[in-house]
Amino acid sequence: MERQGEETVENFVDSCLSLENLIDIHSPFIKRRSEVDRYDFSGPKEDDPFVVSKFQSKGYMDGYVNPPEYLKEQARRQEAEKQKAKQFPEQPERDVLLFLLEHAPLSAWQRDVLDIVREEAYYFAPQGQTKIMNEGWASYWHSTIMTTKTLDPSELLTTPTTTRGPWPRSRAG
């Protein structure tokens, strides 16, 4: 914070915290993408020109065997394949924070802060997954204990949802 400025760091931390729910909570259990070998240079080259495949024929028959419409269609298909290969990212990414760590133009301190926020989000993910279940179970037992063990029906207050007046006595207990 001393080097970058307190406000700059706080604004970046706030931005990271606003994205902390954009993780793939199942990624510790499901392998969604393969490990990339950084020494694999066998991928497609950008400079390789596409060659339109033609049927073999003699010169005087070439216009009939390989009509210009066919050659244009083949060139269009190959261009579409080339554009598809250029799509970034190739596959949708569920873990947005990991995607940002790998591809965003961040400085070293920003990368460290984002990584800390991501690690913390994965640490608390199991609690977030069970939150609704836990709160529902607690609410059920609170209601059961209060209505059967602790309170008399006369002590139970109900809040009417309409302007007609209090609930009938049969619903209050």
ABEGO torsion letter per residue (X at the ends): XAAAEAAAAAAAAAAAAAAAABBBAAAAABBABBBBBAABAABBBAABBBBBBBBBBBAAAAAAABBAAAAAAAAAAAAAAAAAAABOBABBBABAAAAAAAABBBBAAAAAAAAAAAAAAAAAAAAAAAAAAAAAAAAAAAAAAAAAAABBAAABBBBBABAAEBBBAAAAX
